[in-house]
């Protein structure tokens, strides 16, 4: 949980993508460790993020780990990030 909270606190602009990956990995690990009733509500209360945001981060991490196939939302987000990186370079 400490690493997850550290990732949430790292708000520098150049760390945005790395931060998102750290947060997703932290939520994934928290999800794997505790799938009891109310786990998402507890994470939301601890982090201040919505349950939908937590769910999206976990889903993204599961896709990156090859556990589930990419969703249309994930593919759109990856395309958007690629276009942004192309503009910035």
C-alpha positions as CSV (number, residue, x, y, z in Angstrom):
1,X,0.0,0.0,0.0
2,X,2.9,2.4,0.7
3,X,4.2,2.2,-2.9
4,X,0.6,2.8,-4.2
5,X,0.3,5.9,-2.0
6,X,3.8,7.1,-3.1
7,X,2.8,6.7,-6.8
8,X,-0.4,8.7,-6.2
9,X,1.7,11.5,-4.5
10,X,4.1,11.7,-7.5
11,X,2.4,14.4,-9.5
12,X,5.2,15.8,-11.6
13,X,4.3,16.3,-15.3
14,X,7.2,14.2,-16.6
15,X,6.3,11.3,-14.3
16,X,2.6,11.1,-15.5
17,X,2.9,7.9,-17.5
18,X,5.2,6.2,-15.1
19,X,2.9,7.2,-12.3
20,X,-0.1,5.7,-14.0
21,X,1.8,2.4,-14.5
22,X,2.8,2.4,-10.9
23,X,-0.7,3.1,-9.7
24,X,-2.2,0.4,-11.9
25,X,0.4,-2.1,-10.6
26,X,-0.3,-1.1,-7.0
27,X,-4.1,-1.5,-7.5
28,X,-3.6,-4.8,-9.2
29,X,-1.5,-6.1,-6.3
30,X,-4.0,-4.8,-3.8
31,X,-6.8,-6.5,-5.7
32,X,-4.8,-9.8,-5.8
33,X,-4.1,-9.6,-2.1
34,X,-7.7,-8.8,-1.0
35,X,-10.8,-9.7,-3.0
36,X,-13.1,-9.8,0.0
37,X,-16.3,-7.9,0.1
38,X,-15.7,-4.2,0.2
39,X,-12.1,-4.2,-1.0
40,X,-12.8,-1.6,-3.7
41,X,-14.6,0.7,-1.3
42,X,-11.6,0.4,1.1
43,X,-9.2,1.3,-1.7
44,X,-11.4,4.2,-2.8
45,X,-11.5,5.6,0.8
46,X,-7.7,5.2,1.2
47,X,-6.8,6.8,-2.1
48,X,-9.6,9.2,-2.8
49,X,-10.2,7.8,-6.2
50,X,-13.5,6.5,-7.5
51,X,-14.2,2.8,-7.7
52,X,-14.5,3.1,-11.5
53,X,-11.0,4.6,-11.7
54,X,-9.6,1.8,-9.6
55,X,-11.4,-0.8,-11.8
56,X,-10.0,0.8,-14.9
57,X,-6.4,0.7,-13.5
58,X,-6.8,-3.0,-12.5
59,X,-8.2,-3.8,-15.9
60,X,-5.3,-2.0,-17.7
61,X,-2.8,-3.9,-15.6
62,X,-4.4,-7.2,-16.3
63,X,-4.3,-6.4,-20.1
64,X,-0.6,-5.5,-19.8
65,X,0.1,-8.8,-18.0
66,X,-1.7,-10.8,-20.7
67,X,-4.5,-12.0,-18.4
68,X,-7.3,-10.6,-20.5
69,X,-7.5,-9.3,-24.1
70,X,-7.3,-5.5,-24.7
71,X,-10.6,-3.7,-24.4
72,X,-11.8,-1.1,-26.9
73,X,-11.3,1.5,-24.1
74,X,-7.7,0.4,-23.6
75,X,-7.0,0.4,-27.3
76,X,-8.4,3.9,-27.7
77,X,-6.3,5.1,-24.8
78,X,-3.1,3.6,-26.2
79,X,-3.8,5.3,-29.6
80,X,-4.4,8.6,-27.9
81,X,-1.1,8.3,-26.0
82,X,0.8,7.4,-29.2
83,X,-0.6,10.5,-31.0
84,X,0.4,12.7,-28.0
85,X,3.9,11.3,-27.9
86,X,4.2,11.8,-31.7
87,X,3.2,15.5,-31.3
88,X,5.6,16.1,-28.5
89,X,8.6,14.6,-30.3
